[in-house]
Amino acid sequence: MKKLLKLLGMFILFIIAAVIVMWIFKICPPQGPWPMPPWCDNSQTSEAYQQSDTAKAGITQQGSANQGTGGQQSKTDTTGKGTAAGDTVWQQPQEYLNMISGPGWLPADSVTKITTGHTFMDLNNTFLFKNRFAPTIKSMKSNNAQWAVFDNYNSYHSLNPPVIGTYTDTSEHSFRHATDAELKTMIETTHQNGLKFALMTELSFDVAQGKFTTWEENEKFWKDSQALLDKMGSGLDKPTSEQTAYWDKWFAEYTKFIMSNASAAQKYGADMLVIGKQIDGAVRMGNTQRWKKLIQEVRSVYQGPIGYAGFTNNDYTQFQECGFISDLDSIIIYMYNAVSQKENPSIAELKDSFERIIDKQADYYYEQTGKKVILLTPFQSRDYGAKQVWFEPAAPAPGVKQDLLIQAKMYEALFQALSDEKSVEMVWTWGYWWLENDFNREQGSQASSEKSSTVRNKPAAEVIKKWSKTSD
């Protein structure tokens, strides 16, 4: 016992000595879920972040962690390291502004404004929500966004038989769905900042797999899951008894998930409810009556507009197999079209391609239904970004290179293509990561957010800001 007390005393003395040394030399611990010492600026960035791929390429990434609640622009120095503390708004460095000017880029005073929004998702942990949500909404507002969209995930706990449920781990650092209390905070905070709020719903395969092992095994599981859903969704014009039983069970499970979100959306005043995003297998003509019944149930609880986000590529849109499109208020096209096969296409080339895609898809559904569509855009800041090849941004992706300019060009070309279009109501980005503004430092070497579809703090954000309406 005496030996244990002696060790404990030595440990306490060591901690005290370490704190004194840190105070004398103004040493700060890494950012994390612990309070920072009073002499530390919460916006400090690591040296590792200063040498990002983009910086090595000659593009200085400056700015700050911006973890506070102020709404003014960050102050930056000339070193490219960023200095401001307490701000939430990223100031685009001159290098970024130079990237999105010159021939091919329309000046701000000559563009046709459109309503825009940003989608955030992946409630990774409670600490993230408490500390990063409000600054994220303020950051969206600084980009002239009029909508904030939250993609709320539930999970398959079992695929066969289908069991859909919430993430059961609500500890401080676990990936999960949003609670009702968090949805209330999200909606209230968004409205307080003058933005509208859309609650989007989606399903994840993660929990059904059990404990996470490797990304390779995770991706294999996703593919196997997709194969099962495709099998169950095929030939539903003449369903087997197995298929009928499967989809009856699936919709019973899915309805509980959607109705929970519908109740929260009504109670806390969400401006739109999206009752699914790329729900593969289930969106087939053979399930039309099941979807119509679900929408009727939702309308009995939620009085606002209802949408669905359907996956598209060049030859396919999920709305081709969506017999309930006339029951929706909003048609949301999730644009995964290959816009160009080139690594560095011009804005003019991208614009021509977008015009063809819009004519074939958005214009078609507008003419069929009389309802304007919303474009959900997952444009990535990666090499060959116009090919729209998906990769997992939460995992290391050493074979994927960063290309901030192609993402910005994609948005510039899309907005130019929409200048004379009547079929598109809004553009929502997918997504807008709600990490600190220094997202590269935050994610570190185990993620690839700097190459992903988030537009936050990238040149694309400035392009979107230029084209965005500031009020309805």
C-alpha positions as CSV (number, residue, x, y, z in Angstrom):
1,M,0.0,0.0,0.0
2,K,2.8,2.4,0.9
3,K,4.5,1.6,-2.4
4,L,1.3,2.4,-4.3
5,L,0.9,5.7,-2.5
6,K,4.5,6.6,-3.2
7,L,4.0,5.9,-6.9
8,L,0.8,8.0,-6.9
9,G,2.6,10.8,-5.3
10,M,5.4,10.7,-7.8
11,F,2.9,10.7,-10.6
12,I,1.1,13.8,-9.2
13,L,4.5,15.6,-8.8
14,F,5.4,14.7,-12.4
15,I,2.1,16.2,-13.7
16,I,2.6,19.4,-11.7
17,A,6.1,19.7,-13.0
18,A,5.0,19.1,-16.6
19,V,2.3,21.8,-16.2
20,I,4.8,24.3,-14.8
21,V,7.2,23.6,-17.7
22,M,4.4,24.0,-20.3
23,W,3.4,27.3,-18.7
24,I,7.0,28.7,-18.6
25,F,7.6,27.8,-22.2
26,K,4.0,28.3,-23.4
27,I,3.8,24.7,-24.7
28,C,0.3,23.6,-25.7
29,P,-1.0,20.0,-25.9
30,P,-2.6,18.7,-29.1
31,Q,-6.2,19.7,-29.7
32,G,-8.7,17.1,-28.4
33,P,-11.7,16.5,-26.2
34,W,-10.0,18.2,-23.2
35,P,-9.9,21.8,-22.1
36,M,-6.9,23.8,-23.4
37,P,-4.6,25.6,-20.9
38,P,-5.4,29.3,-20.6
39,W,-2.2,30.3,-22.3
40,C,-3.1,28.3,-25.4
41,D,-4.9,29.7,-28.4
42,N,-7.6,27.2,-29.5
43,S,-6.9,28.0,-33.1
44,Q,-3.3,26.8,-33.1
45,T,-2.4,24.5,-36.0
46,S,0.2,21.8,-36.1
47,E,3.3,21.9,-38.2
48,A,2.2,18.8,-40.0
49,Y,-0.8,20.7,-41.4
50,Q,1.3,23.5,-42.7
51,Q,2.9,21.0,-45.2
52,S,-0.3,19.7,-46.8
53,D,-0.3,18.3,-50.3
54,T,-1.7,21.6,-51.5
55,A,1.0,23.7,-49.8
56,K,3.7,21.5,-51.3
57,A,2.1,22.2,-54.7
58,G,2.6,25.9,-54.2
59,I,-0.9,26.7,-52.9
60,T,-0.7,28.1,-49.4
61,Q,-3.5,26.9,-47.1
62,Q,-3.9,29.7,-44.5
63,G,-6.6,30.2,-42.0
64,S,-7.4,29.1,-38.5
65,A,-9.2,26.4,-36.6
66,N,-12.0,28.9,-36.1
67,Q,-13.6,27.1,-33.2
68,G,-15.3,30.1,-31.6
69,T,-18.7,31.7,-32.2
70,G,-17.9,35.0,-33.8
71,G,-19.2,35.8,-37.2
72,Q,-16.5,38.0,-38.7
73,Q,-13.8,37.1,-41.1
74,S,-10.5,35.6,-39.9
75,K,-7.4,37.7,-39.8
76,T,-4.5,36.1,-41.7
77,D,-0.8,36.9,-41.8
78,T,1.6,36.6,-44.7
79,T,3.1,33.4,-43.6
80,G,0.2,31.2,-44.7
81,K,-0.3,29.8,-41.2
82,G,-3.3,31.8,-40.2
83,T,-3.6,33.6,-37.0
84,A,-7.2,34.4,-35.9
85,A,-8.8,32.9,-32.8
86,G,-12.5,32.8,-32.1
87,D,-13.7,33.3,-35.7
88,T,-15.9,30.9,-37.6
89,V,-15.4,32.3,-41.1
90,W,-12.6,31.3,-43.4
91,Q,-10.9,34.0,-45.4
92,Q,-9.9,32.7,-48.8
93,P,-6.1,33.2,-49.3
94,Q,-5.1,35.1,-52.4
95,E,-3.7,31.9,-54.0
96,Y,-7.2,30.5,-54.0
97,L,-8.8,33.7,-55.3
98,N,-6.2,33.6,-58.2
99,M,-7.3,30.1,-59.0
100,I,-10.9,31.2,-59.6
101,S,-10.4,34.3,-61.7
102,G,-9.5,35.1,-65.3
103,P,-10.8,33.7,-68.6
104,G,-13.7,31.3,-68.2
105,W,-14.7,32.5,-64.8
106,L,-17.6,34.9,-64.8
107,P,-17.4,38.0,-62.6
108,A,-19.7,38.2,-59.6
109,D,-21.7,41.2,-61.0
110,S,-22.7,39.3,-64.1
111,V,-24.0,36.0,-62.8
112,T,-27.6,34.8,-62.4
113,K,-28.0,34.0,-58.7
114,I,-29.5,30.7,-57.4
115,T,-30.5,29.4,-54.1
116,T,-27.8,27.2,-52.5
117,G,-27.3,25.0,-49.4
118,H,-24.8,22.7,-47.9
119,T,-25.2,19.2,-46.5
120,F,-23.5,18.0,-43.4
121,M,-23.5,14.4,-42.1
122,D,-21.6,11.9,-39.9
123,L,-22.4,12.8,-36.3
124,N,-19.1,11.3,-35.3
125,N,-19.3,12.1,-31.6
126,T,-20.9,14.2,-28.9
127,F,-17.9,16.4,-28.6
128,L,-18.0,17.2,-32.3
129,F,-21.7,18.2,-32.0
130,K,-21.2,20.4,-29.0
131,N,-18.2,22.3,-30.3
132,R,-18.4,22.3,-34.1
133,F,-22.1,22.5,-35.1
134,A,-22.8,26.2,-34.4
135,P,-19.5,27.4,-36.1
136,T,-20.3,25.2,-39.1
137,I,-23.7,26.9,-39.6
138,K,-22.0,30.3,-39.3
139,S,-19.5,29.2,-41.8
140,M,-22.3,28.2,-44.2
141,K,-23.9,31.5,-43.8
142,S,-20.7,33.3,-44.7
143,N,-20.8,31.4,-48.0
144,N,-24.3,32.9,-48.7
145,A,-26.0,29.5,-48.2
146,Q,-29.7,29.7,-47.6
147,W,-30.2,26.1,-46.6
148,A,-28.4,23.7,-44.2
149,V,-29.2,20.0,-44.7
150,F,-28.4,17.3,-42.2
151,D,-28.1,13.8,-43.5
152,N,-29.3,11.7,-40.5
153,Y,-28.1,8.0,-40.6
154,N,-29.8,5.0,-39.2
155,S,-28.4,1.6,-39.7
156,Y,-29.1,-1.9,-40.8
157,H,-28.7,-4.1,-37.7
158,S,-29.5,-7.0,-39.9
159,L,-29.9,-7.3,-43.7
160,N,-31.8,-10.6,-43.8
161,P,-34.2,-10.5,-42.2
162,P,-34.1,-6.6,-42.4
163,V,-33.8,-4.9,-39.1
164,I,-33.3,-1.1,-39.1
165,G,-32.4,0.7,-36.0
166,T,-30.4,3.5,-34.3
167,Y,-26.8,3.3,-33.4
168,T,-26.8,2.0,-29.9
169,D,-23.6,3.6,-28.7
170,T,-24.2,7.2,-27.6
171,S,-21.0,7.7,-25.7
172,E,-18.8,10.7,-26.1
173,H,-16.9,9.5,-29.2
174,S,-19.1,7.2,-31.2
175,F,-20.5,7.5,-34.7
176,R,-24.3,7.6,-34.4
177,H,-27.7,9.1,-35.4
178,A,-28.8,12.5,-34.1
179,T,-31.0,12.4,-31.0
180,D,-34.2,14.4,-30.8
181,A,-32.5,17.0,-28.5
182,E,-29.7,17.4,-31.0
183,L,-32.1,17.8,-34.0
184,K,-33.9,20.5,-31.9
185,T,-30.7,22.3,-31.4
186,M,-29.7,22.0,-35.1
187,I,-33.0,23.4,-36.3
188,E,-33.1,26.2,-33.8
189,T,-29.5,27.3,-34.4
190,T,-30.0,27.1,-38.2
191,H,-33.1,29.3,-38.0
192,Q,-31.4,31.8,-35.6
193,N,-28.7,32.3,-38.3
194,G,-31.3,33.0,-41.0
195,L,-31.0,29.7,-42.8
196,K,-33.6,27.1,-43.6
197,F,-33.2,23.5,-42.4
198,A,-33.8,20.2,-44.3
199,L,-33.7,16.9,-42.5
200,M,-32.5,14.2,-44.8
201,T,-32.5,10.5,-43.9
202,E,-30.2,7.7,-45.0
203,L,-29.3,4.1,-44.2
204,S,-25.8,2.8,-43.4
205,F,-24.6,-0.8,-43.5
206,D,-21.9,-0.3,-40.9
207,V,-23.5,-1.6,-37.7
208,A,-24.9,-4.7,-39.5
209,Q,-21.3,-5.8,-40.1
210,G,-20.5,-5.6,-36.4
211,K,-17.2,-4.3,-35.1
212,F,-15.1,-2.4,-37.7
213,T,-12.1,-4.3,-38.9
214,T,-10.5,-2.8,-42.1
215,W,-11.8,-0.5,-44.9
216,E,-11.2,-3.4,-47.3
217,E,-13.5,-5.7,-45.4
218,N,-16.0,-2.8,-45.0
219,E,-16.2,-2.2,-48.7
220,K,-16.6,-5.9,-49.4
221,F,-19.5,-5.9,-46.9
222,W,-21.1,-2.9,-48.7
223,K,-20.9,-4.7,-52.0
224,D,-22.4,-7.9,-50.6
225,S,-25.2,-5.9,-49.0
226,Q,-25.9,-4.2,-52.3
227,A,-26.0,-7.6,-54.1
228,L,-28.7,-8.8,-51.6
229,L,-30.8,-5.7,-52.0
230,D,-30.6,-5.9,-55.8
231,K,-31.7,-9.5,-55.7
232,M,-34.7,-8.7,-53.5
233,G,-35.6,-5.7,-55.7
234,S,-35.4,-7.5,-59.0
235,G,-38.5,-8.6,-60.9
236,L,-40.9,-7.1,-58.4
237,D,-43.7,-6.9,-61.1
238,K,-44.1,-10.6,-60.2
239,P,-42.6,-11.0,-56.7
240,T,-41.8,-14.3,-55.1
241,S,-43.2,-15.0,-51.7
242,E,-39.7,-14.5,-50.3
243,Q,-39.6,-11.0,-51.9
244,T,-43.0,-10.0,-50.6
245,A,-42.2,-11.1,-47.1
246,Y,-38.8,-9.3,-47.3
247,W,-40.2,-5.9,-48.4
248,D,-43.2,-6.1,-46.0
249,K,-40.7,-6.4,-43.2
250,W,-38.3,-3.8,-44.7
251,F,-41.0,-1.1,-44.9
252,A,-42.3,-1.9,-41.4
253,E,-38.7,-1.2,-40.2
254,Y,-38.1,1.8,-42.4
255,T,-41.4,3.4,-41.6
256,K,-40.5,3.5,-37.9
257,F,-37.2,5.2,-38.8
258,I,-38.9,7.8,-41.1
259,M,-41.8,8.5,-38.7
260,S,-39.4,9.2,-35.9
261,N,-37.7,11.8,-38.1
262,A,-41.0,13.2,-39.3
263,S,-42.2,13.8,-35.8
264,A,-39.0,15.6,-34.9
265,A,-39.2,17.6,-38.1
266,Q,-42.7,18.8,-37.3
267,K,-42.1,19.4,-33.6
268,Y,-39.0,21.5,-34.1
269,G,-39.9,23.2,-37.4
270,A,-37.8,21.7,-40.1
271,D,-38.4,23.3,-43.5
272,M,-38.2,20.1,-45.5
273,L,-38.1,16.4,-44.8
274,V,-36.2,14.1,-47.2
275,I,-37.5,10.6,-46.7
276,G,-34.5,8.8,-48.2
277,K,-31.4,9.1,-50.2
278,Q,-30.2,6.5,-52.8
279,I,-32.2,3.7,-51.0
280,D,-31.1,1.0,-53.3
281,G,-33.3,-2.1,-53.9
282,A,-36.3,-0.6,-52.2
283,V,-37.0,2.0,-54.9
284,R,-38.6,-0.2,-57.5
285,M,-42.0,-0.1,-59.2
286,G,-43.1,-3.2,-57.4
287,N,-42.8,-1.2,-54.1
288,T,-44.7,1.8,-55.3
289,Q,-47.8,1.3,-53.1
290,R,-45.5,0.7,-50.1
291,W,-43.9,4.1,-50.7
292,K,-47.2,5.8,-51.3
293,K,-48.5,4.4,-48.0
294,L,-45.3,5.6,-46.2
295,I,-45.7,9.1,-47.6
296,Q,-49.4,9.3,-46.5
297,E,-48.3,8.3,-43.0
298,V,-45.6,11.0,-43.0
299,R,-48.0,13.6,-44.1
300,S,-50.3,12.7,-41.2
301,V,-47.4,13.9,-38.9
302,Y,-45.3,16.3,-40.9
303,Q,-46.9,19.3,-42.6
304,G,-44.0,20.6,-44.6
305,P,-42.6,19.6,-48.0
306,I,-41.4,16.1,-48.5
307,G,-38.6,15.1,-50.9
308,Y,-36.5,12.1,-51.9
309,A,-32.9,12.1,-53.1
310,G,-32.4,9.7,-56.0
311,F,-29.0,8.6,-57.2
312,T,-28.1,9.3,-60.8
313,N,-25.3,8.7,-63.3
314,N,-25.2,9.3,-67.0
315,D,-27.5,6.5,-68.1
316,Y,-29.6,6.0,-65.0
317,T,-31.7,8.0,-62.5
318,Q,-33.4,6.3,-59.6
319,F,-36.5,8.2,-60.4
320,Q,-36.9,5.9,-63.5
321,E,-38.0,3.2,-61.0
322,C,-39.8,5.6,-58.7
323,G,-43.6,5.2,-59.0
324,F,-44.2,7.7,-56.2
325,I,-42.5,10.7,-57.8
326,S,-45.9,12.5,-58.2
327,D,-46.5,12.2,-54.4
328,L,-43.3,14.2,-53.6
329,D,-43.0,17.9,-53.2
330,S,-39.3,18.0,-54.0
331,I,-37.4,15.9,-56.5
332,I,-33.7,15.8,-55.5
333,I,-31.2,14.5,-58.0
334,Y,-28.0,13.1,-56.4
335,M,-25.6,13.9,-59.3
336,Y,-23.0,11.3,-59.7
337,N,-22.7,11.8,-63.4
338,A,-19.4,11.5,-65.2
339,V,-19.0,15.1,-66.5
340,S,-15.7,14.6,-68.3
341,Q,-13.1,11.9,-68.7
342,K,-10.3,14.4,-68.9
343,E,-8.1,15.3,-66.0
344,N,-8.2,19.0,-66.7
345,P,-11.2,19.9,-68.8
346,S,-12.0,23.5,-69.5
347,I,-15.0,25.3,-67.9
348,A,-16.6,25.5,-71.3
349,E,-16.3,21.8,-71.8
350,L,-17.8,21.1,-68.4
351,K,-20.6,23.5,-69.0
352,D,-21.6,21.8,-72.3
353,S,-21.6,18.5,-70.5
354,F,-23.7,19.8,-67.7
355,E,-26.2,21.3,-70.1
356,R,-26.7,17.8,-71.7
357,I,-27.1,16.2,-68.3
358,I,-29.6,18.8,-67.1
359,D,-31.7,18.5,-70.4
360,K,-31.8,14.7,-70.0
361,Q,-32.6,14.6,-66.3
362,A,-33.7,17.8,-64.5
363,D,-35.6,19.2,-67.5
364,Y,-37.3,15.8,-68.1
365,Y,-38.7,15.5,-64.5
366,Y,-39.7,19.2,-64.5
367,E,-41.7,18.7,-67.7
368,Q,-43.2,15.4,-66.3
369,T,-44.3,16.8,-62.9
370,G,-44.2,20.6,-63.1
371,K,-41.9,20.5,-60.0
372,K,-38.5,22.1,-60.0
373,V,-35.7,19.8,-58.9
374,I,-32.9,20.2,-56.4
375,L,-29.4,19.1,-57.4
376,L,-27.4,17.4,-54.7
377,T,-23.7,17.7,-55.8
378,P,-20.9,15.5,-54.5
379,F,-18.1,17.1,-56.6
380,Q,-14.7,16.1,-55.3
381,S,-11.4,18.0,-55.1
382,R,-9.4,15.0,-56.4
383,D,-7.5,14.2,-59.5
384,Y,-9.8,13.4,-62.5
385,G,-12.6,14.9,-60.4
386,A,-14.9,15.3,-63.3
387,K,-15.1,11.5,-63.8
388,Q,-17.0,11.4,-60.4
389,V,-15.3,8.2,-59.1
390,W,-16.2,7.6,-55.5
391,F,-13.6,6.9,-52.8
392,E,-14.0,6.6,-49.1
393,P,-12.9,10.0,-47.6
394,A,-12.8,8.7,-44.0
395,A,-10.1,6.3,-45.0
396,P,-6.5,6.9,-46.2
397,A,-6.4,7.2,-50.0
398,P,-2.7,7.5,-51.0
399,G,-3.6,6.7,-54.6
400,V,-5.9,9.7,-54.9
401,K,-4.3,13.1,-55.4
402,Q,-5.8,16.4,-54.4
403,D,-7.0,18.9,-57.0
404,L,-8.8,21.9,-55.6
405,L,-9.2,23.6,-58.9
406,I,-11.3,20.9,-60.7
407,Q,-13.9,21.0,-57.9
408,A,-14.1,24.8,-58.3
409,K,-14.4,24.5,-62.1
410,M,-17.2,21.9,-61.7
411,Y,-19.3,24.3,-59.7
412,E,-18.5,27.3,-62.0
413,A,-19.5,25.3,-65.0
414,L,-22.7,23.9,-63.4
415,F,-23.9,27.4,-62.3
416,Q,-23.1,28.7,-65.8
417,A,-25.2,25.9,-67.3
418,L,-28.1,26.7,-64.9
419,S,-28.1,30.4,-65.9
420,D,-30.9,30.0,-68.4
421,E,-32.6,26.9,-66.9
422,K,-36.0,26.9,-65.3
423,S,-36.1,23.3,-64.1
424,V,-33.6,23.6,-61.1
425,E,-34.8,25.2,-57.9
426,M,-31.6,24.8,-55.8
427,V,-28.2,23.4,-55.6
428,W,-27.1,21.6,-52.3
429,T,-23.5,20.5,-51.9
430,W,-22.8,17.1,-50.5
431,G,-21.2,17.8,-48.2
432,Y,-19.8,20.4,-45.8
433,W,-17.7,18.7,-43.2
434,W,-18.3,20.2,-39.8
435,L,-14.8,19.8,-38.5
436,E,-12.7,22.7,-37.6
437,N,-11.9,24.9,-40.5
438,D,-8.4,23.4,-40.6
439,F,-9.9,20.1,-41.6
440,N,-6.7,18.6,-42.9
441,R,-5.0,19.0,-39.5
442,E,-8.2,17.7,-37.8
443,Q,-8.4,14.6,-39.8
444,G,-4.7,13.9,-40.0
445,S,-3.1,11.1,-42.0
446,Q,-6.0,8.6,-41.5
447,A,-8.5,10.4,-43.7
448,S,-8.7,12.1,-47.1
449,S,-11.2,14.9,-46.5
450,E,-8.9,17.4,-48.4
451,K,-9.6,15.4,-51.5
452,S,-13.3,14.7,-50.9
453,S,-16.6,16.4,-51.8
454,T,-16.6,18.9,-48.9
455,V,-16.3,22.5,-50.2
456,R,-15.6,24.0,-46.9
457,N,-12.6,26.4,-47.0
458,K,-11.8,25.4,-50.6
459,P,-11.9,27.5,-53.7
460,A,-15.2,25.9,-54.6
461,A,-16.8,27.7,-51.6
462,E,-15.9,31.1,-53.0
463,V,-17.4,30.1,-56.4
464,I,-20.6,29.0,-54.7
465,K,-20.7,32.2,-52.7
466,K,-20.4,34.2,-55.9
467,W,-23.4,32.5,-57.5
468,S,-25.6,32.2,-54.4
469,K,-28.6,34.3,-53.6
470,T,-28.3,36.1,-50.3
471,S,-32.0,36.1,-49.5
472,D,-35.2,34.5,-51.0
